[in-house]
Amino acid sequence: MFSLAEPVLTIAAALSVQSPFTRSAQNNLDCATARRPLESDQGDPFTLFNVFNAWVQVKSERSGSSRKWCRRRGVEEHRLYEMANLRRQFKELLEDHGLLRGAQAVAPEDSYSRLQQRRERRALHQLKRQHEEGGGRRRKVLRLQEDGCSSDEDREGSASQRADSIDIQDVKFKLRHSLEQLRAAASSAQDLSRDQLALLKLVLGRGLYPQLAVPDAFNSGRKDSDQIFHTQAKQGAVLHPTCVFANSPEVLHTQGQEAPSGEGSQDGKGQLSCKHQLLAFVSLLETNKPYLVNCVRIPALQSLLLFSRSIDTNGDCSRLVADGWLELQLTDSESAVRLLATSLRLRARWESALDRQLTCQAQRGRPEPEEDTGSPAVSAQEVAALSRELLQFTAAKVPYRLRRLTGLEAQNLYVGPQTITTAPSLPGLFGNSTPSPHPTKGGYAVSDHLTYNCLTSDTDLYSDCLRSFWTCPHCGLHMPFTPLERIAHENTCPEAPAMVQSEEAPAPPQKTSALQRAYHCQVCGQDFLFTPTEVLRHRRQHV
């Protein structure tokens, strides 16, 4: 949908095989120096992506020796062959299911080029046949010659050694794969823009979720080999020695800013910054230590809002808890409400577009003709708008604190079921729906992943002190709103752009007060839901 199939195919294949970097080359300074231009500070998937593309470019050059190129950089070439084979299998699977269009092989224009291509393939088939008839790889034997003469047996041995010098893996690779297509994909990878790389990073983060790790708060004062990370199920994990971050962990350190009122980063609440990062990893390898293998760094706040299966908030949305183990504390409640509303809208649009795209592709793959397959399910304008808003959302700079909850805090996280069982319906905010409190956490279930005002706090859960005046940027409505009512109004505002509202998006519920009662004003003839204090305030306005 985002036109990133080719790079994702390469990365998926690279993450499905063992690491191509040899252990013997880890302490080799020459190998590390030669491999450094291929390393990416974004993570291991991008490093493997660069290595594979550079190897394909060497393979396409007739004068280049890929075996020598790999040896100089401490790369095991056999793993790269496995990546190429897996990449082809993944691509064929997508093409068979109608999710990807098959690439057309480019035939040579003139007859001489076609003849030359047939000769090359015929020679490759002959080399493969000779290797199979000879029993595969022969055992090489070194003989000590006392005299300078060479017998017929020695000449046969040298001929067999010349036959063994043929790289049968390279022969199979050229027979199985189209170097022109691989080289075109590698060349297009070098032309990826900054926005495309950011989208690719976002897609990887969504694909690897929920395998996330948070850096320890004291990593900035530790050595490179002592960096500690925590997952939801495992504490005290470390980076694998082959990880690109193992040699440069400083890119994972939080760049904080000065906290107001003299609050520092050692107050147990984490460091205030807008650049907190999480590690999305492929696997957790447990030997003498738990190791994180194949990691990519992603922005913490935006990724959790877009990918988390459970997001819980307090009354003013300044405190968020993702998946019950990561706490986000924002200093600005206004920014928190705006980010929550944007994340709800983007998640609904992303899911809707993806479902329609998959449904349309599945219908195209059927043998029976369908009437509605003449045009794409998701238009290019819609994908462009979604991509642009996703990039703007991930680039938002909001200062916040990030920390991992302790076991005791996780046990006493929610207020629990409340005595209020129903909430009144406010026309214009929630439509005709009547939200109900969450049965176990408390608060209100805004969507299938967001629960509003269910976190324990010192203030009353249903107090009305969170209501403040706010003006809608779309319709100009000016009245006091709670944060939840603001989110609901932005999602249901009749003046908002049509593409913002998703038909499948669940209607967000409403926060109410236990003291509110239906009130009919005899003066203005309107119906309200007021507390006794609000009734007196309303009557005073008429006086």
C-alpha positions as CSV (number, residue, x, y, z in Angstrom):
1,M,0.0,0.0,0.0
2,F,2.9,2.4,0.7
3,S,4.9,1.2,-2.3
4,L,7.6,-0.3,-0.1
5,A,7.3,-3.9,-1.1
6,E,10.8,-4.3,-2.5
7,P,12.8,-3.1,0.5
8,V,10.5,-5.0,2.9
9,L,11.1,-8.2,0.9
10,T,14.8,-7.8,1.4
11,I,14.6,-6.9,5.1
12,A,12.1,-9.8,5.8
13,A,14.5,-12.2,4.1
14,A,17.5,-10.8,5.9
15,L,15.8,-11.1,9.3
16,S,14.8,-14.7,8.6
17,V,18.3,-16.2,8.4
18,Q,21.2,-16.3,10.8
19,S,23.5,-13.2,11.1
20,P,25.9,-13.1,8.1
21,F,28.6,-11.4,10.2
22,T,31.2,-13.9,11.3
23,R,32.3,-14.1,14.9
24,S,36.0,-14.1,14.0
25,A,35.7,-10.7,12.4
26,Q,34.2,-9.0,15.4
27,N,37.6,-8.1,16.8
28,N,39.2,-7.6,13.4
29,L,39.8,-3.8,13.0
30,D,40.2,-4.1,9.2
31,C,36.9,-5.9,8.8
32,A,35.2,-3.4,11.1
33,T,36.6,-0.4,9.1
34,A,35.6,-1.9,5.7
35,R,32.0,-2.7,7.0
36,R,31.4,0.7,8.7
37,P,30.0,2.5,5.6
38,L,27.3,-0.2,5.4
39,E,26.2,0.2,9.0
40,S,23.1,2.2,9.8
41,D,22.5,3.9,13.1
42,Q,18.7,3.1,12.7
43,G,19.3,-0.6,13.5
44,D,20.2,-4.0,12.3
45,P,17.5,-4.4,9.6
46,F,18.8,-1.4,7.8
47,T,22.4,-2.6,8.1
48,L,21.5,-6.0,6.6
49,F,19.5,-4.1,3.9
50,N,22.6,-2.1,3.0
51,V,24.9,-5.2,3.0
52,F,22.6,-7.2,0.7
53,N,22.2,-4.4,-1.7
54,A,25.9,-3.7,-1.9
55,W,26.5,-7.5,-2.4
56,V,24.1,-7.5,-5.3
57,Q,25.9,-4.6,-6.9
58,V,29.2,-6.5,-6.6
59,K,27.5,-9.6,-8.1
60,S,26.3,-7.7,-11.1
61,E,29.8,-6.5,-11.9
62,R,31.7,-9.0,-14.0
63,S,35.0,-7.9,-12.7
64,G,33.9,-7.9,-9.1
65,S,34.7,-10.9,-6.8
66,S,31.9,-11.3,-4.3
67,R,33.7,-13.9,-2.3
68,K,36.7,-11.5,-1.7
69,W,34.3,-8.6,-1.0
70,C,32.6,-10.7,1.7
71,R,35.8,-11.9,3.2
72,R,37.2,-8.4,3.5
73,R,34.1,-7.3,5.5
74,G,33.7,-10.3,7.7
75,V,30.5,-11.4,6.0
76,E,29.5,-15.1,5.3
77,E,28.4,-15.2,1.7
78,H,26.4,-18.4,2.2
79,R,23.9,-16.4,4.4
80,L,23.5,-13.8,1.6
81,Y,22.6,-16.6,-0.8
82,E,20.0,-17.8,1.7
83,M,18.6,-14.3,1.8
84,A,18.3,-14.1,-2.0
85,N,16.5,-17.5,-2.0
86,L,14.1,-16.5,0.7
87,R,13.4,-13.1,-0.9
88,R,12.4,-14.9,-4.1
89,Q,10.1,-17.3,-2.2
90,F,8.4,-14.4,-0.3
91,K,7.9,-12.5,-3.5
92,E,6.4,-15.5,-5.3
93,L,4.0,-16.0,-2.4
94,L,2.8,-12.4,-2.7
95,E,2.4,-12.7,-6.4
96,D,0.5,-16.0,-6.2
97,H,-2.0,-14.4,-3.7
98,G,-2.5,-11.4,-5.9
99,L,-0.8,-9.0,-3.3
100,L,2.0,-8.0,-5.6
101,R,2.3,-7.7,-9.4
102,G,4.8,-10.0,-11.0
103,A,7.8,-8.3,-12.5
104,Q,8.2,-8.7,-16.3
105,A,11.6,-10.0,-17.4
106,V,13.3,-7.6,-19.7
107,A,14.4,-9.4,-22.9
108,P,17.4,-8.1,-24.8
109,E,16.6,-5.9,-27.7
110,D,19.0,-7.3,-30.4
111,S,19.5,-10.9,-31.4
112,Y,23.2,-10.9,-30.5
113,S,22.4,-10.1,-26.9
114,R,19.8,-12.8,-26.8
115,L,22.3,-15.3,-28.2
116,Q,24.9,-14.2,-25.7
117,Q,22.4,-14.7,-22.8
118,R,21.5,-18.2,-24.0
119,R,25.2,-19.1,-24.2
120,E,25.8,-17.9,-20.7
121,R,22.9,-19.9,-19.3
122,R,24.0,-23.0,-21.3
123,A,27.5,-22.7,-19.8
124,L,26.1,-22.3,-16.3
125,H,24.0,-25.4,-16.7
126,Q,27.0,-27.3,-17.9
127,L,29.0,-26.2,-14.9
128,K,26.3,-27.3,-12.6
129,R,26.0,-30.7,-14.4
130,Q,29.7,-31.3,-14.1
131,H,29.6,-30.5,-10.4
132,E,26.8,-32.9,-9.8
133,E,28.4,-35.7,-11.9
134,G,31.6,-35.3,-10.0
135,G,30.0,-36.0,-6.7
136,G,29.9,-32.4,-5.5
137,R,32.8,-31.0,-3.6
138,R,35.9,-33.2,-3.8
139,R,38.3,-33.7,-0.9
140,K,41.5,-31.8,-1.6
141,V,44.7,-33.6,-0.7
142,L,48.1,-32.0,-0.5
143,R,51.1,-34.1,-1.7
144,L,54.7,-33.4,-1.0
145,Q,56.8,-33.8,-4.3
146,E,60.4,-34.7,-3.7
147,D,61.4,-34.3,-7.4
148,G,60.4,-31.5,-9.7
149,C,58.5,-33.8,-12.1
150,S,54.8,-34.1,-12.2
151,S,53.1,-37.3,-13.1
152,D,49.8,-37.9,-14.9
153,E,48.1,-38.4,-11.5
154,D,49.3,-35.1,-10.3
155,R,48.0,-33.4,-13.5
156,E,44.6,-35.0,-12.9
157,G,44.7,-33.7,-9.3
158,S,45.4,-30.2,-10.5
159,A,42.6,-30.4,-13.0
160,S,40.2,-31.5,-10.2
161,Q,41.3,-28.6,-8.1
162,R,40.6,-26.2,-10.9
163,A,37.1,-27.7,-11.1
164,D,36.7,-27.3,-7.4
165,S,37.7,-23.6,-7.7
166,I,34.4,-23.0,-9.4
167,D,31.9,-21.4,-7.0
168,I,28.9,-23.7,-7.4
169,Q,26.8,-21.4,-5.2
170,D,27.5,-18.5,-7.6
171,V,26.4,-20.8,-10.5
172,K,23.2,-21.7,-8.8
173,F,22.6,-18.1,-7.8
174,K,22.9,-16.9,-11.4
175,L,20.6,-19.7,-12.7
176,R,17.9,-19.1,-10.1
177,H,17.8,-15.3,-9.9
178,S,17.6,-12.4,-12.3
179,L,20.5,-10.2,-11.6
180,E,18.9,-7.4,-13.5
181,Q,15.8,-7.4,-11.3
182,L,17.9,-7.6,-8.1
183,R,20.2,-4.8,-9.3
184,A,17.2,-2.7,-10.1
185,A,15.8,-3.3,-6.6
186,A,19.1,-2.5,-5.0
187,S,19.5,0.7,-7.1
188,S,16.0,1.9,-6.1
189,A,16.9,1.3,-2.5
190,Q,19.6,3.9,-2.7
191,D,17.1,6.4,-4.0
192,L,14.7,6.1,-1.1
193,S,13.8,9.5,0.3
194,R,13.9,10.5,3.9
195,D,10.2,10.2,4.2
196,Q,10.2,6.7,2.6
197,L,12.8,5.6,5.1
198,A,10.7,7.0,8.0
199,L,7.6,5.1,6.7
200,L,9.7,2.0,6.3
201,K,10.8,2.3,9.9
202,L,7.2,2.8,11.0
203,V,6.1,-0.4,9.0
204,L,8.9,-2.4,10.7
205,G,7.9,-1.2,14.1
206,R,4.3,-2.2,13.5
207,G,5.4,-5.6,12.1
208,L,7.7,-6.4,15.1
209,Y,5.2,-5.3,17.8
210,P,4.8,-6.3,20.6
211,Q,8.5,-7.2,20.8
212,L,9.6,-4.0,22.4
213,A,12.4,-3.2,24.8
214,V,12.9,0.0,26.9
215,P,16.4,1.2,27.8
216,D,17.4,1.3,31.4
217,A,17.3,4.7,33.0
218,F,21.0,4.6,33.9
219,N,22.4,3.3,30.6
220,S,24.2,6.6,29.9
221,G,26.5,6.0,32.8
222,R,27.4,2.4,31.9
223,K,30.0,0.9,29.5
224,D,29.1,-0.3,26.0
225,S,29.0,-3.9,27.1
226,D,26.9,-3.1,30.2
227,Q,23.8,-1.6,28.5
228,I,20.6,-3.0,30.0
229,F,17.2,-3.2,28.4
230,H,13.8,-4.4,29.7
231,T,11.0,-6.2,27.9
232,Q,7.5,-6.8,29.2
233,A,8.4,-10.4,30.1
234,K,12.2,-10.2,30.7
235,Q,14.3,-7.8,32.7
236,G,18.0,-7.2,32.3
237,A,18.4,-8.1,28.6
238,V,21.6,-7.0,26.7
239,L,22.4,-6.3,23.1
240,H,23.7,-9.2,21.0
241,P,27.4,-8.7,20.1
242,T,26.5,-8.6,16.4
243,C,24.0,-5.8,17.0
244,V,25.0,-2.5,15.4
245,F,24.1,-0.7,18.6
246,A,26.5,-2.8,20.7
247,N,29.5,-0.7,19.4
248,S,27.6,2.7,19.4
249,P,25.0,2.7,22.2
250,E,25.1,6.4,22.5
251,V,22.5,6.8,19.8
252,L,20.1,5.1,22.2
253,H,20.7,7.5,25.1
254,T,17.9,9.9,25.8
255,Q,18.7,13.5,25.0
256,G,16.9,15.3,27.8
257,Q,16.1,18.9,28.5
258,E,16.0,20.9,31.7
259,A,13.0,20.2,33.8
260,P,11.0,23.0,35.3
261,S,11.1,23.8,39.1
262,G,14.4,22.1,39.5
263,E,13.1,18.6,38.8
264,G,15.8,16.3,37.6
265,S,16.0,12.9,36.0
266,Q,16.8,11.2,39.3
267,D,13.3,11.7,40.8
268,G,12.1,8.3,39.9
269,K,9.9,9.6,37.1
270,G,12.4,9.4,34.3
271,Q,14.0,12.1,32.2
272,L,12.0,14.8,30.5
273,S,12.6,14.6,26.7
274,C,10.9,14.5,23.4
275,K,13.4,11.9,22.0
276,H,12.7,8.8,24.0
277,Q,13.3,5.6,22.0
278,L,12.3,2.0,22.2
279,L,14.0,-1.0,20.6
280,A,11.8,-3.3,18.4
281,F,13.6,-6.6,18.2
282,V,13.2,-9.8,16.2
283,S,14.1,-12.4,18.8
284,L,15.3,-12.8,22.3
285,L,18.2,-15.3,22.5
286,E,18.8,-16.7,26.0
287,T,22.2,-18.3,26.6
288,N,24.3,-17.2,29.6
289,K,22.4,-13.9,29.2
290,P,19.2,-12.8,27.5
291,Y,20.3,-11.2,24.2
292,L,18.2,-8.9,22.0
293,V,18.8,-9.9,18.3
294,N,18.2,-7.7,15.3
295,C,17.0,-4.4,16.8
296,V,15.6,-1.2,15.3
297,R,15.0,2.0,17.2
298,I,11.6,3.7,17.0
299,P,10.2,6.8,18.7
300,A,8.5,5.8,22.0
301,L,5.4,8.0,22.4
302,Q,4.2,7.9,18.8
303,S,4.9,4.2,18.4
304,L,3.0,3.3,21.5
305,L,0.0,5.4,20.6
306,L,-0.2,3.8,17.1
307,F,0.6,0.1,18.0
308,S,-0.3,-0.6,21.6
309,R,-3.1,-3.0,22.2
310,S,-4.1,-1.2,25.5
311,I,-3.7,2.5,26.3
312,D,-5.0,3.8,29.7
313,T,-5.3,7.4,30.7
314,N,-6.0,9.5,33.8
315,G,-8.5,12.4,33.9
316,D,-6.6,15.0,32.0
317,C,-4.7,12.5,29.8
318,S,-1.3,13.7,31.1
319,R,-0.5,10.2,32.3
320,L,-0.7,7.3,29.8
321,V,0.1,3.6,30.4
322,A,0.7,1.4,27.4
323,D,0.1,-2.3,27.6
324,G,0.1,-2.2,31.3
325,W,3.9,-1.8,31.7
326,L,5.2,1.4,30.1
327,E,4.2,4.8,31.6
328,L,4.2,8.1,29.7
329,Q,3.9,11.3,31.6
330,L,3.3,14.5,29.5
331,T,3.7,17.9,31.0
332,D,1.2,19.5,28.6
333,S,-2.3,18.2,28.9
334,E,-3.3,20.1,25.7
335,S,-0.7,18.2,23.7
336,A,-1.7,14.9,25.2
337,V,-5.3,15.3,24.2
338,R,-4.3,16.4,20.7
339,L,-2.0,13.4,20.3
340,L,-4.6,11.0,21.5
341,A,-7.3,12.3,19.2
342,T,-4.8,12.2,16.2
343,S,-3.7,8.6,17.0
344,L,-7.4,7.4,17.2
345,R,-8.0,8.9,13.8
346,L,-4.9,7.6,12.2
347,R,-5.3,4.1,13.6
348,A,-8.9,3.9,12.3
349,R,-7.9,5.2,8.8
350,W,-4.8,2.9,8.6
351,E,-6.8,-0.2,9.6
352,S,-9.7,0.7,7.3
353,A,-7.4,1.3,4.3
354,L,-5.5,-1.9,4.9
355,D,-8.7,-4.0,5.2
356,R,-10.1,-2.6,2.0
357,Q,-6.8,-3.1,0.2
358,L,-6.5,-6.8,1.3
359,T,-10.2,-7.4,0.5
360,C,-9.8,-6.0,-3.0
361,Q,-6.6,-8.0,-3.7
362,A,-8.3,-11.2,-2.4
363,Q,-11.2,-10.6,-4.8
364,R,-8.8,-10.0,-7.7
365,G,-7.2,-13.3,-6.9
366,R,-10.4,-15.2,-7.4
367,P,-11.1,-17.0,-10.7
368,E,-14.6,-15.5,-10.9
369,P,-14.8,-12.0,-12.3
370,E,-15.9,-9.4,-9.8
371,E,-17.7,-6.2,-10.7
372,D,-15.9,-3.9,-8.2
373,T,-12.3,-4.8,-9.1
374,G,-11.9,-2.3,-11.9
375,S,-10.4,0.4,-9.7
376,P,-8.0,0.1,-6.7
377,A,-9.6,-0.2,-3.3
378,V,-7.5,2.6,-1.8
379,S,-6.8,5.6,-4.0
380,A,-3.3,7.1,-4.4
381,Q,-4.5,10.4,-2.9
382,E,-5.8,8.6,0.2
383,V,-2.5,6.8,0.7
384,A,-0.5,10.0,0.1
385,A,-2.6,11.8,2.7
386,L,-2.3,9.0,5.2
387,S,1.4,8.8,4.7
388,R,1.8,12.6,5.1
389,E,-0.2,12.6,8.4
390,L,1.7,9.6,9.8
391,L,5.0,11.4,9.1
392,Q,3.7,14.5,10.7
393,F,2.5,12.6,13.7
394,T,5.8,10.8,14.2
395,A,7.7,14.0,13.9
396,A,5.8,15.7,16.7
397,K,8.1,17.0,19.4
398,V,6.3,16.8,22.8
399,P,8.3,16.5,26.0
400,Y,7.4,13.6,28.2
401,R,8.8,11.1,30.6
402,L,9.1,7.4,29.9
403,R,9.6,4.6,32.5
404,R,8.8,1.0,33.2
405,L,6.2,0.3,35.9
406,T,7.2,-1.9,38.8
407,G,5.3,-5.1,39.6
408,L,3.6,-3.4,42.6
409,E,2.5,-0.4,40.5
410,A,1.1,-2.7,37.8
411,Q,-1.0,-4.5,40.3
412,N,-2.5,-1.3,41.7
413,L,-2.9,0.5,38.4
414,Y,-6.7,0.7,37.9
415,V,-9.4,2.2,40.0
416,G,-11.7,-0.8,39.3
417,P,-15.4,-0.9,38.6
418,Q,-17.4,2.1,39.7
419,T,-20.9,2.5,41.1
420,I,-22.0,4.3,38.0
421,T,-23.3,1.8,35.4
422,T,-24.6,4.1,32.7
423,A,-23.6,7.5,31.2
424,P,-26.0,10.0,29.7
425,S,-26.0,10.7,25.9
426,L,-24.9,14.1,24.8
427,P,-26.1,15.0,21.3
428,G,-23.3,16.2,19.1
429,L,-20.6,14.6,21.1
430,F,-21.3,10.9,20.9
431,G,-24.2,10.8,18.4
432,N,-26.9,8.4,19.5
433,S,-24.6,6.0,21.4
434,T,-24.6,5.8,25.2
435,P,-21.2,4.9,26.5
436,S,-20.8,2.7,29.6
437,P,-17.9,2.4,32.1
438,H,-15.3,-0.3,31.7
439,P,-16.4,-3.3,33.7
440,T,-12.9,-4.2,35.1
441,K,-10.6,-1.2,34.8
442,G,-13.1,1.6,35.6
443,G,-13.3,4.7,33.5
444,Y,-14.8,4.6,30.0
445,A,-13.7,2.4,27.0
446,V,-13.3,5.0,24.2
447,S,-12.3,2.3,21.7
448,D,-11.1,-1.3,21.7
449,H,-7.6,-0.1,22.8
450,L,-8.2,3.2,24.7
451,T,-9.7,3.4,28.2
452,Y,-10.2,6.9,29.5
453,N,-9.7,7.9,33.2
454,C,-9.2,4.5,34.6
455,L,-5.8,5.1,36.3
456,T,-5.6,5.6,40.0
457,S,-4.9,9.1,41.1
458,D,-5.3,11.4,44.2
459,T,-8.3,13.2,42.6
460,D,-11.9,12.0,42.3
461,L,-12.4,9.9,39.2
462,Y,-15.6,11.6,38.2
463,S,-14.8,15.2,39.4
464,D,-15.8,18.0,37.1
465,C,-12.7,20.1,37.7
466,L,-11.2,19.0,34.4
467,R,-13.8,20.9,32.3
468,S,-12.4,24.0,30.6
469,F,-13.4,26.3,27.8
470,W,-12.3,25.2,24.3
471,T,-13.0,26.4,20.8
472,C,-13.4,23.8,18.0
473,P,-11.1,24.7,15.1
474,H,-13.7,23.3,12.6
475,C,-17.1,24.6,13.6
476,G,-16.1,27.3,16.1
477,L,-18.1,25.9,19.0
478,H,-17.0,27.5,22.2
479,M,-18.0,25.8,25.5
480,P,-16.4,24.0,28.5
481,F,-15.2,20.5,27.6
482,T,-13.5,17.6,29.4
483,P,-10.5,16.1,27.5
484,L,-12.7,13.1,26.5
485,E,-15.5,15.3,25.2
486,R,-13.0,17.2,23.1
487,I,-11.7,14.0,21.5
488,A,-15.3,12.9,20.9
489,H,-16.3,16.3,19.3
490,E,-13.3,16.4,17.0
491,N,-14.1,12.9,15.7
492,T,-17.8,13.7,15.2
493,C,-17.7,17.4,14.2
494,P,-19.9,17.9,11.1
495,E,-17.5,20.6,9.8
496,A,-14.4,18.4,10.0
497,P,-12.9,17.0,6.7
498,A,-14.8,13.9,5.5
499,M,-11.7,11.7,5.3
500,V,-11.0,12.2,8.9
501,Q,-14.0,10.3,10.2
502,S,-14.1,6.5,9.7
503,E,-17.4,4.8,9.5
504,E,-16.1,1.7,11.3
505,A,-14.5,3.8,14.1
506,P,-16.4,3.1,17.4
507,A,-18.0,6.1,19.0
508,P,-16.0,7.3,22.0
509,P,-17.8,7.3,25.3
510,Q,-18.2,10.2,27.7
511,K,-17.0,11.1,31.1
512,T,-19.7,12.2,33.5
513,S,-20.2,13.2,37.1
514,A,-22.0,11.2,39.8
515,L,-23.8,14.4,40.9
516,Q,-25.2,15.3,37.4
517,R,-28.9,15.2,37.0
518,A,-31.3,16.2,34.2
519,Y,-32.4,19.8,34.6
520,H,-34.9,21.8,32.6
521,C,-34.5,25.5,32.7
522,Q,-37.9,27.3,32.8
523,V,-36.4,30.6,31.6
524,C,-34.5,29.5,28.4
525,G,-36.5,26.3,27.9
526,Q,-33.4,24.0,27.4
527,D,-32.5,20.7,28.9
528,F,-29.1,20.2,30.6
529,L,-27.1,17.7,32.7
530,F,-26.0,19.7,35.6
531,T,-24.6,19.3,39.1
532,P,-26.3,21.3,41.8
533,T,-23.5,23.8,41.6
534,E,-23.9,24.2,37.9
535,V,-27.7,24.7,38.3
536,L,-27.0,27.6,40.6
537,R,-24.5,29.0,38.2
538,H,-26.9,28.7,35.3
539,R,-29.7,30.5,37.3
540,R,-27.3,33.3,38.2
541,Q,-26.7,33.9,34.5
542,H,-30.4,34.6,33.9
543,V,-30.5,37.0,36.9
